[in-house]
Amino acid sequence: MNSKIILFTLSILGLMACSNQPVKEAVAEAKAEAIPNPDSARFTFTTEQDTTIENGESIMKYPNGNLKMLGKIKNGKRDGLWKSFYENGVPWSETTFAEGIRNGKTTTWYENGKKRYEGFYTNDVESGKWTYWKESGEEADTKDFDKK
């Protein structure tokens, strides 16, 4: 049964590829057992069928079905705002990407929902003022990456 669905899907995709009509972006879901740091810019996305997502929205879930990570992929690279979550549904991080490179604001949280750190990336390098918090919510430190 599964092979019939895959064959049907491949046939439809083949017909769409032969058409001169623009193809809409794909939405793919992937279950991921062990994902590296969600802020990492170098990441490969695959579906259960082991096909790489080139363009569209990527939705990854924990084995229990809860949302783990979501964002857009453009030309095989992360693009725009990416969000990841702890298995209990609490936000873990939000990071902005441009063509697979961290560019813009990033925020991470502890599993209790309190902020862990917040700052900006410019071309995949920390920039500007970053703020760090203790798990209790108390501010722990700040660092200005623009000052040498």
Secondary structure, 3 states (H helix, E strand, C coil): CHHHHHHHHHHHHHHHHHCCCCCCCEEEEEECCCCCCCCCCCCCCECCCCCECCCEEEEEECCCCCEEEEEEEECCEEEEEEEEECCCCCEEEEEEEECCEEEEEEEEECCCCCEEEEEEEECCEEEEEEEEECCCCCEEEEEECCCC
